[in-house]
Amino acid sequence: MSATLAPRVVVVSRRSELDELLVRHGTRAAAEHFLRQRGRDLDEVAARHEALETALTAVDAAIPADWRRGRVDREDLPRFLFGPEDIIVAVGQDGLVANLSKYLAGQPVLGVDPEPGRNPGVLIRFHAKAIGAAMRAVAAEAAAIRRLTMVAARLDDGQVLAGLNEVYAGHGTHQSARYRLIGADGRGERQSSSGVLIGTGTGATGWSASIAADRGLSGALPEPEARSLSWFVREAWPSPATGATLTAGRLNVGEELRLVCESERLVVFADGVESDHLTVTWGQQVTIGLADHHLHLVVPG
């Protein structure tokens, strides 16, 4: 950290389910009625909201008084400018860390679990009460940090999209995606499928894992810090014009998977966030491989 500039802590969170219900229904009574019709209880939703607010309050209180601070909601991440010396504190579920990873360039991230025991805790490794010591360790460059591999998709017009778990390329609806796939070894095949998924080791517990398990390929998935990716074609359809022989593989350092669009429009999005996507049109090429940067995840020492 700079000796002349105090660190800036940027707290990232997303609206609670209660907040979203109140935006949609206007009042707590209307929200309660909506939940009751679905066999749910407002008290449980309110308790989770309070847990999030309590964690956010604890994080805010733990930031040293002479440090700078910022706050951003998940919906505003595409418009927020992170600085190179920022310390990022994500308060919420594991997916929040994945969501924000694509907007960072090596800044340390501390994940805070507002409901210990409810979330998997793969990426949110700290309780709110321990966050003050963890932030100071980061500022002193004494924190334990895992460098998690990321995946990146690059269009031939220069646009880039990165992901922590996976990148998906396919049709924007449930129609078949048509493209030409070219593997790292240069072999190519024209395909019609439900899309192509390229995953990291961090994503090997999610979408990639389910596909690998169905195909008996679970042992082929990389570890979170390995400089390697796995890729799978979903439901490739063999026909006189399309093949289904190149449907899975690995990408190591310097290797890439290329898709040349043969549909009117394909989309590429990362970590399940479809609203933040790249659009690939007929004849355009998207190249997918290891990202140039990692997610620097702070973990308990």
N, C-alpha and C positions, 0 to 999 in steps of 0.2 A: 504494500500500500504506500501511497505517496506520503512523504514526511510533512508536506506542507498543506495537504488537503485532507480533511477528515473523511472517513469512509461514508458512503451513502448506503443506507439499508432500504431496499425496495421490498415492501411487503405485497405479495401477490395472493389474491383470494378470488373466490367466485361467490355469487349470490347463493344464499341457502335456499333449500326447497320452500321454506316458509316465505321468504322474500318473493320468490317466483310465483307462489300461490296468491299472495296479496296483490301482486301486479296484475295477475290474470283475473282474480275474482273481486278485488276491491276491499273486502272486509274479512276479518277473522271468522265471522259467523258464516259467510258465504264459503270461505275456504274449508271450514269444518264440515259444512253440509256436503261439499264436493268429495271430501275424503271419506265421510261416513258412507256415502253411496258406494264406495269402492272397498268397504270393509277395513278402512284405516282410521287411525286415531290422531287428532290434531296434537294431542299432548306429546306423542312420540316425535312428530315433526318439529314441534316447538322446543323440545329438549335438545334435539340435534342443532337447532338454530342457536340456542343458548350456549351449547358447547363450542360452536364456532366463534361466537362473539367473545366468550371467555378466553379462548386461545388467542384471538387477535388482540385483546386488551393486554394479555400477559406479554405478548411479543412487543407491543408498543412500549410497555413499561420497561422492558429489558434493554431497549436501545439506549446506549449512553447519551446523556443529555447534550454533549458537544458534537455528536455525529449528525450528519444530514440524514434525512429520511424522505421516502416517497411511498406512494400507495397506488396500486393499479388493480382493476378488476380483470378477470380473464377475458371478458368481451372486448376490452380495450387494448389487449396486448399487441395487436397488429399496428396500433398507432402510437405505442409508447416507445420512447427512445431510452434504452439502457446505456449507461456509461461503462467504460472499461474497468473502472474501479468499484463498481457497485457490488454489494453483497445482497444476494437475492434470498428472501425468506418466503417460501410458499406454504400457506396455511390451508389445508384441505385434504383431499384424497390424493392417492398416488397419481391419478390421471392428470391432476393439475400440473405436476412437475413435467410430465410428458408434453402437455399442451404448451408450456412456456419455453421448453428447451429449444425450439426452432428459432426463437427470437434472441437467443444469447450467443455470445462469442467467447466462451471460456470463463465467464464470471462464476464464482462459487455459488452453489445453491444449497440451502438448508431447507429440508422439508419438515414441516411441523404437523403432527397428527393430532387433530382436535378431539378425536374419539378413539383413544388407544384401545385396541382389542377388536374394534369394528372393521378397520381397514387392514388390507394385507401388510402395509408398512414396508413395501419394497423400496420406495423412493422417499417416503416421509418417515425419517428415521429418528426424529427428536420429539420429546414431549415439550410443551410450551415452557414448563418450569426450568428446562435445561438450556434454553435457547440463548440466554445472555452469555454464558460461558462459552458456548459454541461460536457465537459471533465474535467474541474477543479473540478466540483462538484463530479464527480466520483472518482477522485484522493483523494478528501477530505472525501470520504465515506458519502457524503451528498446528493447523487442523489436519485431520486425516481426510483425504480426498480420493474418491474413486473416479477414474476417467472412463466414463461410459461411452462406448462406440455409438455413433449416429449414422444414419443413412441419408443420402441426398439424391434428389432427382433434378436433372438439369435439362432444360429444353434447349433446342438448337438456336433459339433467339436470345439466350443468355439468362433467362429466368431460372431461379433455383429455389427448391423447397426441401427442407431438412426435417427429419423425424427421429425421435428417440426409440420408438417401438417398431414402427414399420412405415413403409410407403405403399400405397395401393394405386394401381393404374388400371382403369377400366371405363366402362360406359357410365354416364351420370345417372342412368336409370337401371331397370332390371333387364334391359336389352343386352344382347351379346356384344362384346367388344371385339372388333376385328383389327388386326395389326400384324406386322411381321416382327417376330422375336429373333434377336441375334444374341447368342450366348457369348461368354467370355472366350470360348475356344474358336469363335468365328462361325460355328454352325448356326444356320438360320431355319426358320419355319414360319409359314403363314398360319395364323391361328384364329379361331373364333372361340371365345371363352367368357367366363364370368369375371375375368380380370386377373391381374398378376399382383402378387403380394411379395414384397421384399422386406425381410425382417432382421432386426439386430438381436444380439443376445439378451438385451433387456426385454425385448418383445417376445422372447422365446417362452414366456409363461402365459401368453395370451393367444392372439389370433393365429400366429404361426404354429404354436403348440397344438392347437386343435386340428389344423390341417396335417401336420406331421404325424400326429397320433392316428388319424384316420388312415394314413398311408403306411404306417409302421416305420416311420422315419424319425422318431423322436431323438435318437442318438445323433442325428445329423445337425442339430441346432447348436449354434455357437454360445459361448459364455458372454456375459455382459461386457467385459473389458477386452474380449478378443477382437482383433482387427479382421473380422470376417462377417459375412451376411449369408442368410439363407433365402432362397426364392422359390415360390410355388405358383404354378398356373392353376387357377381354379376352374374346374369343369371344362377342360378343353374338349372341343367337339370335332371328332374326325369326320371328314367329308371329302368328296373329290377335290375340293379346293383348299381345304385346311387340314392340318395335322395335329397329332396329340402325342408326339414322342419326346419333345423337350418340355417337360412339365415341372422339373425341380432341379435345384443345384445349389452350389456355394459360390460366393464371390469373395476373393481375398484381396489384399492390397494390390492396387493397380489394375484390378479386373472390374469389368462393367457389364451390365445387361442393357441392351438397347431395344427399344420398341419403336417401330415406324408405324404411325397411325394410318389405318386403312378404313376408318369410319369417318363420318362427318365430324364427330367430336368425341374425344375422350377426356376424362378428368384424372388428375393426379392429386391425391391428398395424403396427409401424414397424420398418424396417431388418431384416426377416427374423426378428425375435424373437417367435415366436408365443406363447410362454409369458406375455408381458407384453402383454395385449390389452384392448381395450374390447369389451363385448358390447352389441349393438344388437338390440332385440326389436321385434316387430311394431308398426308405427306410429311408432316412434322415428325421429328424424332425426339424421344426423351431417353436420356442416358441415366442409369441408376447405379450407384456404387457407394463406397464409403464416403462419408462427409469429411471435409477437411478439418473439422473441429470436433471436440468431444463435449459431453455434458460433464461438468466438474461437480460431482455430487459430494457434499460434505457428509461424513458418517461419524458416529460416535467413536472416539479414539480408544 
